[in-house]
Amino acid sequence: MKRVYFDYAATTPLDKEVLEKMIPYFSEKFGNPSSIYSEGREARKVIDEARQKVANSINANANEIFFTGGGTEADNWALKGVAFANKNKGNHIITTVIEHHAVLHTCEYLEKHGFEVTYLKVDEYGLIDIEELKTLIKDTTILISIMFANNEIGTVQPIKEIGQIAKEKNIYFHTDAVQALGNVPIDVRDLKVDLLSISAHKIYGPKGIGALYVRKGVKVDNLVHGGAQERKKRAGTENTPAVVGFGEACYLAVTDLLKRNQKTEELRDYLIKSILSTVPNVQLNGHPTKRLPGNANISFEFIEGESLLLSLDLVGISASSGSACTSGSLDPSHVLLAIGLIHEIAHGSLRVTLGKNTNKEEIDYLLEQLPPIVQRLRDMSPLYIQGGK
Ligand SMILES: *Cc1c(COP(=O)(O)O)cnc(C)c1O
């Protein structure tokens, strides 16, 4: 049976071009980039080239890019690194209730270590209120961490406005841009971002590598201590093949971005419109327009997202009921609860995320399979029957 993949927000397949660039660095070109003989120098050179490509993709300087073991590490480092390096200035951090767990659980950890964290609420679309953000800033605020685009509902925040406020108040601003890269143009200078997290496997690069952009002059403690790699900020022998792959993936991610987006948005809107018009008792989650081009998140009343996922899987369709981290647990997604969904509705949610190669045939296959599955699950649901539907 053919499989159709609709979970590009969870991870993406490695691009063929990316893989080809990586392969030599697993075997023939295995030198340690810290070695001064030619094998080492060659590895150093390709790492520097990759760093430049990553920097170009967000309009940063190469010396502001620090490779990490992925998006999660970049988020951990940004928060802990800024918190501990600036605790003489204050102990207050502002974030939002809809962040990825890489940020939320790091904040919980920091709360246990003397930091105070304020969790900004969001509206029904998942957007923060800029005026509310202003009122939360205190003399002790050292960091604002607000995600660029949400991984579950796709809502894109007003990053430039947040950056402006942070700059005026002299507070560091970190954004988790893991979902934004390759989907939204990013210019760290224009947006006035001080720290920004990205990850390769969300943009058709390898897993286990990401980067933290740290604007020149920002004070940040190390997360990982050891050797002198990454200009003494992140120790450990560089993962040369992964770095090379990440550089290439970043280059490809921002090439023809707007053209690619247009195609993806058209398919997404076709998908959303079709579901909303053919399946009763459904609602779209997230913002109607300020959302990632490939994200559709829809709640189906009277059913369980998990049952829906399993039924779709049986007909060859892979999607998500929220984030990969929440699937498998019985707690409804913290993001869906934050936008005001009641537990029952939040539980019946489906996240369909499109990739750059998603085509209309795949969408049509989903549109053909989904309505009868929803109906069958509802027919078995006591809630649906009680509702007299
Ligand atoms: C995937 C993701 C992460 C984690 O990145 P990894 O590279 O998988 O560790 C962090 N934040 C967001 C918004 C994500 O979507």
Ligand as a Chemical Component Dictionary entry (heavy atoms), coordinates in Angstrom:
data_LIG
# 
_chem_comp.id                   LIG 
_chem_comp.type                 NON-POLYMER 
_chem_comp.pdbx_formal_charge   0 
_chem_comp.three_letter_code    LIG 
# 
loop_
_chem_comp_atom.comp_id 
_chem_comp_atom.atom_id 
_chem_comp_atom.alt_atom_id 
_chem_comp_atom.type_symbol 
_chem_comp_atom.charge 
_chem_comp_atom.model_Cartn_x 
_chem_comp_atom.model_Cartn_y 
_chem_comp_atom.model_Cartn_z 
_chem_comp_atom.pdbx_ordinal 
LIG C1 C1 C 0 11.124 20.205 16.490 1  
LIG C2 C2 C 0 11.108 21.421 17.343 2  
LIG C3 C3 C 0 12.062 21.628 18.340 3  
LIG C4 C4 C 0 13.098 20.598 18.688 4  
LIG O1 O1 O 0 14.086 20.473 17.697 5  
LIG P1 P1 P 0 14.951 19.106 17.672 6  
LIG O2 O2 O 0 15.997 19.392 16.636 7  
LIG O3 O3 O 0 14.011 18.015 17.284 8  
LIG O4 O4 O 0 15.528 18.931 19.025 9  
LIG C5 C5 C 0 12.015 22.800 19.063 10 
LIG N1 N1 N 0 11.080 23.722 18.821 11 
LIG C6 C6 C 0 10.159 23.572 17.865 12 
LIG C7 C7 C 0 9.157  24.650 17.626 13 
LIG C8 C8 C 0 10.124 22.414 17.100 14 
LIG O5 O5 O 0 9.188  22.264 16.169 15 
# 
loop_
_chem_comp_bond.comp_id 
_chem_comp_bond.atom_id_1 
_chem_comp_bond.atom_id_2 
_chem_comp_bond.value_order 
_chem_comp_bond.pdbx_ordinal 
LIG C1 C2 SING 1  
LIG C2 C3 SING 2  
LIG C2 C8 DOUB 3  
LIG C3 C4 SING 4  
LIG C3 C5 DOUB 5  
LIG C4 O1 SING 6  
LIG O1 P1 SING 7  
LIG P1 O2 DOUB 8  
LIG P1 O3 SING 9  
LIG P1 O4 SING 10 
LIG C5 N1 SING 11 
LIG N1 C6 DOUB 12 
LIG C6 C7 SING 13 
LIG C6 C8 SING 14 
LIG C8 O5 SING 15 
# 
